[in-house]
Amino acid sequence: MTNVRVSAGVVHEVPTDLREVLVSDREALAKWEDITPLARNEWICWVESVKKPETRRNHVERTRTQLKDGKRRPCCWPGCPHRKRFKA
């Protein structure tokens, strides 16, 4: 399954750990592909924003489960601060 397409966000590319989890779960991947590039960007930034490896693993898993639960963006996340640099 290494050549499965996983769409990126607006600013961020999909990190390897998140990509592996999405590719391993068809339902989560389908939900991922159904959200907007801006929403994918929020999830990716939310995963990458943490410092501790165990917290990152938790965020990756929560991304998978929350997508499957119908969430389109991370809860209680103020948004990707990196996107603001790219506004026209």
N, C-alpha and C positions, 0 to 999 in steps of 0.2 A: 504493500500500500504506500510505498514511498513516493510514488508519482501522483498521488491524489492532490487535486488542486484545493488550496485553502486560501481564500481571499484575505488580503491585508486590510489595514485601516487607511486613513487619509495620510497620516504622518508616520505611523509605526508599522513595521513588518511583524508578522506573527512569529513569536519566539518559539524555539524548538520544543520546549516542554509543553506549551499550550497546543502547538500543532499536533504533537503526538497524541495528546488526549482527545483532541477533536477528531483526528483520523481514526482513532480506535472506537469511536462511538458515532454510528451513522446518524442517529437522531440529533445529537448535539451538533454535528457538522451541518446537517440540513438547516437547523435553526440559525447557525452561524452564517451560512450563505444567504439566509433570508433577511438578515438585518442590514441596515445601511452601512456604508464604509465609515461614517462618523460614529455609529454605534460600535462597530468592531474596533475602531480606534480607542474608544473609551475603555472597552474590556482589556485591550492589550496594555494600555497605559496603567490601568488599575493593577494588572498582574505585575508589571515591571516596576511599579512605584514602591514596593516594599523592600525592606533590607534583609530580613531574616529568611533563610531558605525554607524553613517550615511554614512561614506565613505565605511565601510565594506558592508553595505546593498547595496550601489551603485555597489561595485565590484561583489557581488553575482549576482545581476540583470544583470550587464554587461556580466558576464560569461555566463549566460543563453542566452541572446540575441546574443552575439557574436558567440557562438557555433552554434546557429541556422543560423547565417549569413555565416557560413563556416570557421570562424577563428579557427585555431588549437592551437594557443598560445596567451597569452595576448600581446597586442601591446605595444611597447616601454618598455618592461620589460627586465632588464638585465639578468634575470634568477635566479633560486633558489640558494641562497648562502649555503643552508644546504646540498645540494647534493654533494658538493665538499668534504665534510668530509667522504663520503662513497665510494670514488673512490679507486680502488685497486692499 
